[in-house]
Amino acid sequence: MRKCPKCAGRLSPLFFGTECKLCGADLMYYRFDERMEQDAQRAAAQDEKVRRILSKLPFYGKKH
């Protein structure tokens, strides 16, 4: 069973709506800004990791 992130009400697995039937919270955009911030932090960490790996390559960053 799925749960509503706001009221923790049980939703049917076959429920494909965008609003909770119990509290009316928009399931798709509930705490959207927080999730976007977390995603941006993860992307920045992954980017830094890739840049560190690429900086070890002898041919990376050299221009002809």
N, C-alpha and C positions, 0 to 999 in steps of 0.2 A: 504494500500500500504506500502511496505517496502521501506526504504531509505538506500542509501549507506552512511556509516559512514564518508567517506572521502569527497565526493563531494555533498552529500545530494540529489543526483539524485533519482528519483522515479524508483523503480524496481517492476515488476509485482509480484503479490502474487504466481504466478505459475513458477517464475524463480527459478531454483534450482542450478544454476551455482555457482562457487566459486569466479569468478571475476566479478566486476562491468562492465557492457557493456559500460558505459559512460567514466569512467576514468581508468579502468583496475586494480583497487585496489583489493587485495585479501581479500574477505569479512570474511573469517574464521580467518585469522591471523592478521588482521589490529589491531594495538595497543595491540597485544597479551601479551607483557611483562607487560604492565600497568594492564591489567585484571588479570594476574597471581599474581602480587604484591597485588592487592586488595583482591583477593581470599585468599592469604596466611595470610593477616592481619585479615580477618574475621575468618579463621580457628584458628588462635592463640587466638583470643578473645573468641571463643566458647570453646576451650580447657581449657582456664583459668577458665571460668565459670563452666565447668564440674568438674574441679579439686577442686574448692572452695566448690561445693555442696558435692562432695565425701569426702572431708576432714572433714565434719561435722558428717559423719557416724562413729559410735563407732568402727566398725569392719574393717574399711578401713585402710590399711597400716600396720596392725598388722600381724606379722608373728608368726607362731606356733613354 
